Amino acid sequence: MSKKTIEAVEEVKTNNVAEPVDRAKEAIDTLRAQLKEHLQQAEYHRTMATKAQGALEVLLQLHPEENEEN
């Protein structure tokens, strides 16, 4: 969690005078943005892992002796 999100959540928890409903909405918006970003990053990493796996399989077919070590 970002520092901004943590501060907003803490302020809501402690019921500070600084408009807790607005702070809660801000924390919710921030968390939604973070979730979206992390889901996009997860998709990117899955794609890159698939590409790496495919490249590894091709190289292991070209050099089968390397496959015996792992």
C-alpha positions as CSV (number, residue, x, y, z in Angstrom):
1,M,0.0,0.0,0.0
2,S,1.2,3.5,-0.7
3,K,1.9,5.9,2.1
4,K,-1.1,8.0,1.0
5,T,-3.4,5.0,1.3
6,I,-2.1,4.0,4.7
7,E,-2.5,7.5,6.0
8,A,-6.0,7.7,4.7
9,V,-6.9,4.4,6.3
10,E,-5.3,5.3,9.6
11,E,-7.2,8.5,9.7
12,V,-10.5,6.8,9.1
13,K,-9.6,4.2,11.8
14,T,-8.8,6.9,14.4
15,N,-11.9,9.0,13.6
16,N,-9.9,12.2,13.2
17,V,-11.9,15.4,12.6
18,A,-10.6,15.7,9.0
19,E,-13.8,14.5,7.2
20,P,-13.5,10.7,7.6
21,V,-16.0,9.9,4.8
22,D,-14.0,11.9,2.3
23,R,-10.8,10.2,3.4
24,A,-12.4,6.8,3.2
25,K,-13.6,7.6,-0.4
26,E,-10.0,8.7,-1.2
27,A,-8.6,5.5,0.2
28,I,-11.1,3.4,-1.8
29,D,-10.3,5.3,-5.0
30,T,-6.5,4.8,-4.4
31,L,-7.0,1.1,-3.7
32,R,-9.0,0.6,-6.9
33,A,-6.3,2.3,-8.9
34,Q,-3.6,0.2,-7.3
35,L,-5.6,-3.0,-7.9
36,K,-6.1,-2.1,-11.6
37,E,-2.4,-1.4,-12.0
38,H,-1.3,-4.6,-10.3
39,L,-3.7,-6.7,-12.4
40,Q,-2.2,-5.2,-15.5
41,Q,1.3,-5.9,-14.3
42,A,0.3,-9.5,-13.5
43,E,-1.0,-10.0,-17.0
44,Y,2.2,-8.5,-18.4
45,H,4.3,-10.9,-16.3
46,R,2.2,-13.9,-17.3
47,T,2.8,-13.0,-20.9
48,M,6.5,-12.6,-20.4
49,A,6.7,-15.9,-18.5
50,T,5.0,-17.7,-21.4
51,K,7.4,-16.2,-23.9
52,A,10.4,-17.1,-21.7
53,Q,9.0,-20.7,-21.4
54,G,8.6,-21.0,-25.1
55,A,12.1,-19.7,-25.8
56,L,13.5,-22.1,-23.3
57,E,11.7,-25.1,-24.8
58,V,13.0,-24.2,-28.3
59,L,16.6,-23.9,-26.9
60,L,16.3,-27.2,-25.0
61,Q,15.1,-28.9,-28.2
62,L,18.2,-27.6,-30.0
63,H,20.5,-28.6,-27.0
64,P,18.8,-31.6,-25.3
65,E,22.0,-32.3,-23.3
66,E,21.2,-29.1,-21.2
67,N,17.8,-30.6,-20.3
68,E,19.5,-33.5,-18.4
69,E,21.1,-31.1,-15.9
70,N,17.7,-29.6,-14.7
